[in-house]
Amino acid sequence: MTLTKRQREHLEKRLREERERVLRALGQYDAELGDEAQEAAGDVSKFPTHLADEGTDTFDRELDAQEASRLTGELEEIDAALERFYQAPDSFGRDERTGADIPFERLDVIPWARTRVDPKR
C-alpha cells in the first residue's frame, strides 16, 4: 500500500503537531528548572529544610529529568521521521527491517514509527 497524497499530507501535519507538543513540554521543563533555581537562590529562611522535603524534591527533579530525556529522544525520532519524509518519501511508511508497509492507522497514532507491529507476537 502506497500512501495517498491525502494520507501523506495528514502524516506531515501529525509529525509537525507532535514536534510542537514535545517542544512545548520541553520548554515547560526548562521554565520549571529556571523557577527552581531562582527559588533556591532566594532562600533566606533560618530554618533548615526537612530531610523528607529534600528527598521529595530530589525525587521530583529526577522524575523531571527522566521525562525530559524521554521527550528529547521522542523529538529526535520525530525529526528523523521528518527527514525521511522529505529526503526519502518512497521509503517513508515502510518497515525498516522488512520493507513491508506500516499500516496507516499505526502511522496516524505514531507518525514517526519505523516498524510495523507484528500481530503474531
C-alpha positions in Angstrom: 0.0 0.0 0.0 1.5 3.3 -1.0 0.4 6.3 0.9 -2.0 8.6 -0.9 -1.4 12.3 -1.2 -4.1 13.0 1.4 -2.5 10.5 3.8 0.9 12.0 3.3 -0.4 15.5 4.0 -2.2 14.2 7.1 1.0 12.5 8.4 3.1 15.6 7.7 0.7 17.6 9.8 0.7 15.0 12.5 4.5 15.0 12.7 4.6 18.8 12.9 1.9 18.7 15.6 3.8 16.1 17.6 7.0 18.1 17.3 5.3 21.2 18.6 3.8 19.2 21.5 7.2 17.9 22.5 8.9 21.3 22.2 6.2 22.9 24.4 6.7 20.2 27.0 10.5 20.6 26.9 10.0 24.4 27.2 7.8 24.0 30.2 10.5 21.8 31.8 13.1 24.4 31.1 10.9 27.1 32.7 10.4 25.0 35.8 14.1 24.5 36.1 14.7 28.2 36.0 12.0 28.8 38.6 13.6 26.3 40.9 17.0 27.8 40.6 15.6 31.3 41.3 13.7 29.9 44.4 16.9 28.2 45.7 18.9 31.5 45.2 16.3 33.4 47.2 16.0 31.0 50.1 16.8 33.2 53.1 15.0 31.1 55.7 16.8 30.5 59.0 15.1 27.1 59.3 16.8 24.1 57.7 14.9 22.1 55.1 13.5 18.9 56.5 15.2 15.8 55.1 11.9 14.4 53.9 11.3 17.6 51.9 14.7 17.3 50.4 14.1 13.7 49.4 10.8 14.6 47.8 12.4 17.5 45.9 15.2 15.2 44.7 12.8 12.6 43.6 10.7 15.2 41.7 13.8 16.5 40.0 14.9 13.0 38.9 11.4 12.3 37.5 11.5 15.6 35.6 15.0 14.8 34.2 13.8 11.3 33.1 10.8 12.9 31.4 13.0 15.5 29.7 15.3 12.7 28.5 12.3 10.7 27.1 11.0 13.8 25.4 14.4 14.6 23.9 14.5 11.0 22.4 11.0 11.4 21.1 12.0 14.7 19.4 14.9 13.0 17.8 12.7 10.3 16.4 10.2 12.9 15.1 13.0 14.9 13.5 14.4 11.7 11.9 10.9 10.9 10.6 10.5 14.3 9.1 13.9 13.9 7.4 12.8 10.5 6.0 9.5 12.1 4.9 11.3 14.7 2.8 14.5 13.0 1.8 13.2 9.5 1.0 9.5 9.8 0.5 9.2 6.4 -1.2 10.5 4.7 1.9 8.5 6.6 4.5 5.9 4.4 6.0 7.8 1.2 5.3 9.2 -1.1 8.0 12.9 -0.6 8.2 13.6 -4.3 8.9 11.3 -5.9 6.4 10.3 -3.2 3.9 6.7 -4.0 4.4 4.1 -1.2 4.6 3.3 0.2 8.0 -0.5 0.4 8.3 -1.7 4.0 8.1 -3.6 3.5 11.3 -0.3 2.9 13.2 1.3 5.9 11.5 -1.6 8.1 12.4 -1.1 7.3 16.1 2.8 7.2 16.0 3.7 9.0 12.8 7.5 8.5 13.4 7.1 4.7 13.6 9.9 2.8 12.0 8.4 -0.7 12.2 5.1 -2.3 11.9 3.6 -4.2 14.8 3.8 -8.0 14.3 0.3 -9.3 15.3 1.8 -12.8 15.8 3.9 -11.6 18.9 
